[in-house]
Amino acid sequence: MAKEKKHKKLGRVEYENEMRVLHGELVAMQEWVKASGAKICVVFEGRDTAGKGGTIKRITERVSPRVFRVVALPTPTEREKSQMYAQRYMAHFPAAGEVVIFDRSWYNRAGVERVMGFCSPEESDRFLQIVPSWEKAMTDSGILLLKYWLEVSPDEQTRRLQSRIQDPRKIWKLTDMDLKSYSRWYDYSRARDAMMATTDTAWAPWYVAHSDDKKRARLNIITHLLSQVPYEKLPHRDIKLPKRQGANGYSEPGLPLRLIPTPYGE
């Protein structure tokens, strides 16, 4: 896959100013989704440390969790393992007025399950054969499906994994599976290539974002996402706060409140 073009480092102030504008657009998109009954499904895939979680957090931090739902499914239960593979994902598909974001998705079968041997090669090949028609059924039902692959370089992945080892805030992100996956770089590359060759379709194409520069990647992805949704800004509501009622004899009771300590002041 082509290497990312290097740019000068994006400053924090410039980054936050750009993000503020994009957050306003995401809110406008949200209001259009609610009013129009649109159904939007966004899939984020990529190697460990590629930046999926951070990007999703920036997308969702200023919008309503009742409209933007994030789905990050755990390891399947024994019952789920016995189901049709797609079954546990279908329950989370968007209804009218919803944006559902998958932090990893059904494409686990083409990636980690294939590489780490959690499914057979035949099961993975079968998945790749049927998923285009499955996604066609999704889009035919009115779901706008957007699929993003975040591409991180080997050196940057190493740097990020090492930072997790050294940072007590991030150590929870470093799992045994991450370590095993790290050693299988080219197996994952082959799995990614096979996945894209089969599932990059006119109705559900893959969009690739280089993510060595996290700030630029987040701005680029959000900008692209907004460009793919045909939203229109709704008229701004003229909102005025109503007059607050009078106390009518109410006074604060002398309850034994358990106030928290205030080492930082009030």
Contacts in CASP RR format, 6 or more apart in sequence:
PFRMAT RR
TARGET T0000
AUTHOR 0000-0000-0000
METHOD contacts of the structure
MODEL  1
MAKEKKHKKLGRVEYENEMRVLHGELVAMQEWVKASGAKICVVFEGRDTA
GKGGTIKRITERVSPRVFRVVALPTPTEREKSQMYAQRYMAHFPAAGEVV
IFDRSWYNRAGVERVMGFCSPEESDRFLQIVPSWEKAMTDSGILLLKYWL
EVSPDEQTRRLQSRIQDPRKIWKLTDMDLKSYSRWYDYSRARDAMMATTD
TAWAPWYVAHSDDKKRARLNIITHLLSQVPYEKLPHRDIKLPKRQGANGY
SEPGLPLRLIPTPYGE
1 151 0 8 1.000
1 208 0 8 1.000
3 153 0 8 1.000
3 210 0 8 1.000
4 151 0 8 1.000
4 153 0 8 1.000
4 210 0 8 1.000
4 212 0 8 1.000
4 213 0 8 1.000
7 213 0 8 1.000
7 216 0 8 1.000
9 213 0 8 1.000
10 213 0 8 1.000
10 215 0 8 1.000
10 216 0 8 1.000
10 219 0 8 1.000
11 215 0 8 1.000
15 215 0 8 1.000
15 219 0 8 1.000
18 219 0 8 1.000
19 58 0 8 1.000
19 218 0 8 1.000
19 219 0 8 1.000
19 222 0 8 1.000
22 219 0 8 1.000
22 222 0 8 1.000
22 223 0 8 1.000
22 226 0 8 1.000
23 61 0 8 1.000
23 62 0 8 1.000
23 63 0 8 1.000
24 62 0 8 1.000
25 226 0 8 1.000
26 59 0 8 1.000
26 62 0 8 1.000
26 63 0 8 1.000
26 222 0 8 1.000
26 226 0 8 1.000
27 62 0 8 1.000
27 63 0 8 1.000
28 231 0 8 1.000
28 233 0 8 1.000
28 234 0 8 1.000
29 226 0 8 1.000
29 229 0 8 1.000
29 231 0 8 1.000
30 63 0 8 1.000
30 64 0 8 1.000
30 67 0 8 1.000
30 68 0 8 1.000
30 99 0 8 1.000
31 234 0 8 1.000
32 38 0 8 1.000
32 229 0 8 1.000
32 231 0 8 1.000
32 232 0 8 1.000
32 233 0 8 1.000
32 234 0 8 1.000
33 40 0 8 1.000
33 67 0 8 1.000
33 97 0 8 1.000
33 98 0 8 1.000
33 99 0 8 1.000
33 229 0 8 1.000
33 231 0 8 1.000
34 67 0 8 1.000
34 97 0 8 1.000
35 234 0 8 1.000
36 97 0 8 1.000
36 231 0 8 1.000
37 96 0 8 1.000
37 97 0 8 1.000
38 96 0 8 1.000
38 97 0 8 1.000
38 144 0 8 1.000
38 229 0 8 1.000
38 231 0 8 1.000
39 93 0 8 1.000
39 94 0 8 1.000
39 95 0 8 1.000
39 96 0 8 1.000
39 97 0 8 1.000
39 98 0 8 1.000
39 141 0 8 1.000
39 142 0 8 1.000
39 143 0 8 1.000
39 144 0 8 1.000
40 94 0 8 1.000
40 98 0 8 1.000
40 99 0 8 1.000
40 100 0 8 1.000
40 143 0 8 1.000
40 144 0 8 1.000
40 146 0 8 1.000
40 229 0 8 1.000
41 93 0 8 1.000
41 94 0 8 1.000
41 99 0 8 1.000
41 100 0 8 1.000
41 102 0 8 1.000
41 138 0 8 1.000
41 143 0 8 1.000
41 144 0 8 1.000
41 145 0 8 1.000
41 146 0 8 1.000
42 99 0 8 1.000
42 100 0 8 1.000
42 101 0 8 1.000
42 102 0 8 1.000
42 146 0 8 1.000
42 147 0 8 1.000
42 148 0 8 1.000
42 225 0 8 1.000
43 102 0 8 1.000
43 105 0 8 1.000
43 107 0 8 1.000
43 145 0 8 1.000
43 146 0 8 1.000
43 147 0 8 1.000
43 148 0 8 1.000
44 52 0 8 1.000
44 53 0 8 1.000
44 55 0 8 1.000
44 56 0 8 1.000
44 101 0 8 1.000
44 102 0 8 1.000
44 103 0 8 1.000
44 104 0 8 1.000
44 105 0 8 1.000
44 148 0 8 1.000
44 150 0 8 1.000
45 52 0 8 1.000
45 104 0 8 1.000
45 105 0 8 1.000
45 107 0 8 1.000
45 147 0 8 1.000
45 148 0 8 1.000
45 149 0 8 1.000
45 150 0 8 1.000
46 52 0 8 1.000
46 149 0 8 1.000
46 150 0 8 1.000
46 151 0 8 1.000
46 152 0 8 1.000
46 192 0 8 1.000
47 150 0 8 1.000
47 151 0 8 1.000
47 152 0 8 1.000
47 157 0 8 1.000
47 181 0 8 1.000
47 188 0 8 1.000
48 157 0 8 1.000
48 161 0 8 1.000
48 178 0 8 1.000
48 181 0 8 1.000
48 182 0 8 1.000
49 152 0 8 1.000
49 156 0 8 1.000
49 157 0 8 1.000
49 160 0 8 1.000
49 161 0 8 1.000
49 164 0 8 1.000
49 178 0 8 1.000
50 150 0 8 1.000
50 151 0 8 1.000
50 152 0 8 1.000
50 157 0 8 1.000
50 211 0 8 1.000
51 150 0 8 1.000
51 152 0 8 1.000
51 211 0 8 1.000
51 214 0 8 1.000
51 217 0 8 1.000
52 103 0 8 1.000
52 104 0 8 1.000
52 150 0 8 1.000
53 103 0 8 1.000
54 214 0 8 1.000
54 218 0 8 1.000
55 150 0 8 1.000
55 211 0 8 1.000
55 217 0 8 1.000
55 218 0 8 1.000
55 221 0 8 1.000
55 222 0 8 1.000
56 70 0 8 1.000
56 101 0 8 1.000
56 103 0 8 1.000
58 218 0 8 1.000
58 222 0 8 1.000
59 68 0 8 1.000
59 101 0 8 1.000
59 221 0 8 1.000
59 222 0 8 1.000
59 225 0 8 1.000
60 68 0 8 1.000
60 70 0 8 1.000
60 101 0 8 1.000
67 97 0 8 1.000
67 98 0 8 1.000
67 99 0 8 1.000
68 99 0 8 1.000
68 101 0 8 1.000
69 92 0 8 1.000
69 94 0 8 1.000
69 98 0 8 1.000
69 99 0 8 1.000
69 100 0 8 1.000
69 101 0 8 1.000
70 100 0 8 1.000
70 101 0 8 1.000
70 103 0 8 1.000
71 92 0 8 1.000
71 100 0 8 1.000
71 101 0 8 1.000
71 102 0 8 1.000
71 103 0 8 1.000
72 102 0 8 1.000
72 103 0 8 1.000
72 104 0 8 1.000
73 88 0 8 1.000
73 89 0 8 1.000
73 92 0 8 1.000
73 104 0 8 1.000
76 88 0 8 1.000
80 87 0 8 1.000
80 88 0 8 1.000
85 106 0 8 1.000
85 109 0 8 1.000
85 123 0 8 1.000
85 127 0 8 1.000
86 106 0 8 1.000
86 134 0 8 1.000
89 102 0 8 1.000
89 105 0 8 1.000
89 106 0 8 1.000
92 100 0 8 1.000
92 102 0 8 1.000
93 100 0 8 1.000
93 138 0 8 1.000
93 143 0 8 1.000
94 100 0 8 1.000
94 143 0 8 1.000
106 127 0 8 1.000
106 131 0 8 1.000
107 195 0 8 1.000
107 199 0 8 1.000
109 119 0 8 1.000
109 123 0 8 1.000
109 124 0 8 1.000
109 127 0 8 1.000
110 124 0 8 1.000
110 127 0 8 1.000
110 128 0 8 1.000
110 131 0 8 1.000
110 191 0 8 1.000
110 194 0 8 1.000
110 195 0 8 1.000
110 199 0 8 1.000
111 124 0 8 1.000
111 188 0 8 1.000
111 191 0 8 1.000
111 192 0 8 1.000
111 195 0 8 1.000
112 118 0 8 1.000
112 177 0 8 1.000
112 181 0 8 1.000
113 119 0 8 1.000
113 123 0 8 1.000
113 124 0 8 1.000
114 121 0 8 1.000
114 124 0 8 1.000
114 191 0 8 1.000
115 181 0 8 1.000
115 184 0 8 1.000
115 187 0 8 1.000
115 188 0 8 1.000
115 191 0 8 1.000
116 177 0 8 1.000
116 180 0 8 1.000
116 181 0 8 1.000
116 184 0 8 1.000
119 127 0 8 1.000
128 194 0 8 1.000
128 195 0 8 1.000
128 198 0 8 1.000
128 199 0 8 1.000
129 198 0 8 1.000
131 198 0 8 1.000
131 199 0 8 1.000
132 198 0 8 1.000
132 199 0 8 1.000
132 201 0 8 1.000
132 204 0 8 1.000
135 145 0 8 1.000
135 199 0 8 1.000
135 201 0 8 1.000
135 203 0 8 1.000
135 204 0 8 1.000
136 201 0 8 1.000
136 203 0 8 1.000
136 204 0 8 1.000
138 145 0 8 1.000
138 204 0 8 1.000
139 145 0 8 1.000
139 203 0 8 1.000
139 204 0 8 1.000
144 228 0 8 1.000
144 229 0 8 1.000
145 203 0 8 1.000
145 204 0 8 1.000
146 207 0 8 1.000
146 225 0 8 1.000
146 228 0 8 1.000
147 199 0 8 1.000
147 204 0 8 1.000
147 205 0 8 1.000
147 206 0 8 1.000
147 207 0 8 1.000
148 206 0 8 1.000
148 207 0 8 1.000
148 208 0 8 1.000
148 209 0 8 1.000
148 221 0 8 1.000
149 192 0 8 1.000
149 196 0 8 1.000
149 206 0 8 1.000
149 207 0 8 1.000
149 208 0 8 1.000
149 209 0 8 1.000
150 209 0 8 1.000
150 211 0 8 1.000
150 217 0 8 1.000
150 221 0 8 1.000
151 208 0 8 1.000
151 209 0 8 1.000
151 210 0 8 1.000
151 211 0 8 1.000
152 160 0 8 1.000
152 210 0 8 1.000
152 211 0 8 1.000
152 212 0 8 1.000
153 212 0 8 1.000
154 185 0 8 1.000
156 212 0 8 1.000
157 182 0 8 1.000
158 182 0 8 1.000
161 174 0 8 1.000
161 178 0 8 1.000
161 182 0 8 1.000
163 170 0 8 1.000
164 170 0 8 1.000
164 171 0 8 1.000
164 173 0 8 1.000
164 174 0 8 1.000
165 171 0 8 1.000
165 174 0 8 1.000
181 188 0 8 1.000
196 206 0 8 1.000
199 206 0 8 1.000
200 206 0 8 1.000
207 224 0 8 1.000
209 217 0 8 1.000
209 220 0 8 1.000
209 221 0 8 1.000
209 224 0 8 1.000
210 217 0 8 1.000
211 217 0 8 1.000
END
